Amino acid sequence: MGVRKVLTGVKSLDELTGGLPTGVSNLVYGSPATGKTSLSMTLVAEALRNSKDKDVVIVVLTERWDMDRLRAVCVKSGVKHDALNRLKAYEANSFGEQHKIITEVVPRDVEKNDWVPTLIIVDSLVPHYHAQLLNTPIQHLASKAREFQGKLSLEINNLVKIASGYESLLIINSWRRSSAGRSFQEKWRKDVVGDLKDNNVLIDPEAGFGSREFDVIGGQHLVYMSKTVLRMVSTSLGEDIKAIILEKSLSRPTMLCCLVKISEAGIETHESKPAPVGEVIRKEIIND
């Protein structure tokens, strides 16, 4: 039996992805102000519009949402007023709170209240994790990073377990890696190439071959567990026009992208069709 997919209601994004798979993790990442939260709100509105009986939408927030904007998005999407009661929001103000909410509170509440979560969103997985790392002395950074990533992995596993059990759409938002992280990755590649030129043993074939790394904060487990990876990018076409790049998919060609528009309705489709990233840049940005 094939994987069930859910349409987002955004035509250009659905043409790009063919819909997002349920029961697994779908990762959305990007720099600030690229539309990740707007996309999440659009998905919430779409899920609430189609909700019934014991259906709920669960959001775990480490970055506070503008609830007035969410209500406006829901109204524009035709969500009935009472359907907003199906939204169950949890706010985490620390890494410890986030871990407890995801690993203990949400699973308990789902079981106790006999909820059927049709959509689960974490926006975002990494702010508190990132803040913890920034406050860690350099001599303890490696061990703390392993500890914190272990906790993130446990959180992801718990979320996927719920999503799998209820065939829910699971969206995990994250950030783009910092410039320091990217510089470290590039230095690593150069070191490996230098070792090869000196006839040293190759210990990192990915770096040696120059394979594409996912430019995301949250550890490799986050990428491994995510069956779809979408990267959101701002464009020079205007503050309201964003690009969404399909970087990983179970069933679609990758490194294709579509353009979307941020509006009062959340994320709306763009007139252009999904195409390879370079082609979209040449056509829409360079006007080649």
TAPETA-V723084 format. One record per backbone hydrogen bond with DSSP energy under -0.5 kcal/mol. NH is the residue of the N-H (numbers start at 0). CO is the residue of the C=O. Records with the same first field share a line. If there is no record, write none. Layout:
BEGIN
NH = CO, CO
END
This chain:
BEGIN
5 = 19
10 = 8
13 = 9
14 = 10
15 = 11
16 = 12
17 = 13
19 = 5
21 = 3
22 = 167
24 = 224
25 = 169
26 = 227
27 = 171
28 = 229
29 = 173
30 = 231
33 = 30
38 = 34
39 = 35
40 = 36
41 = 37
42 = 38
43 = 39
44 = 40
45 = 41
46 = 42
47 = 43
48 = 44
49 = 45
50 = 47
54 = 51
55 = 115
56 = 85
57 = 118
58 = 87
59 = 120
60 = 58, 89
61 = 59, 122
62 = 122
66 = 64
69 = 65
70 = 66
71 = 67
72 = 68
73 = 69
74 = 70
75 = 71
76 = 72
77 = 74
78 = 73
82 = 79
83 = 79, 80
84 = 81
85 = 82
86 = 83
87 = 56, 85
88 = 86
89 = 58
91 = 60, 89
92 = 90
97 = 93
98 = 94
99 = 95
100 = 96
101 = 97
102 = 98
103 = 99
104 = 99
105 = 100
107 = 103
108 = 104
109 = 105
110 = 106
111 = 107
112 = 108
113 = 110
114 = 109
115 = 53
117 = 55, 115
118 = 55
119 = 168
120 = 57
121 = 170
122 = 59, 120
124 = 172
129 = 125
130 = 126
131 = 127
132 = 128
133 = 129
134 = 130
135 = 132
139 = 136
140 = 137
143 = 139
144 = 140
145 = 141
146 = 142
147 = 143
148 = 144
149 = 145
150 = 146
151 = 147
152 = 148
153 = 149
154 = 150
155 = 151
156 = 152
157 = 153
158 = 154
159 = 155
160 = 156
161 = 157
162 = 158
163 = 159
164 = 160
165 = 161
166 = 162
167 = 162
168 = 117
169 = 23, 167
170 = 119, 168
171 = 25
172 = 121, 170
173 = 27
175 = 29
176 = 214
181 = 177
182 = 178
183 = 179
184 = 180
185 = 181
186 = 182
187 = 183
188 = 184
189 = 185
190 = 186
191 = 187
192 = 188
193 = 189
194 = 190
195 = 191
196 = 192
197 = 193
198 = 195
199 = 194
202 = 200
207 = 203
208 = 204
209 = 205
210 = 205
214 = 212
215 = 213
216 = 174
221 = 218
222 = 218
223 = 219
224 = 220
225 = 221
226 = 24, 224
227 = 24
228 = 247
229 = 26
230 = 244
231 = 28
232 = 242
234 = 240
237 = 234
240 = 237
241 = 239, 259
242 = 232
243 = 257
244 = 230, 242
245 = 255
246 = 228, 244
247 = 228
254 = 245
255 = 245
256 = 274
257 = 243
259 = 241
260 = 267
261 = 239
262 = 265
265 = 262
266 = 264
267 = 260, 265
269 = 258
274 = 256
276 = 254
279 = 275
280 = 276
281 = 277
282 = 278
283 = 279
284 = 279, 280
285 = 280
287 = 281
END
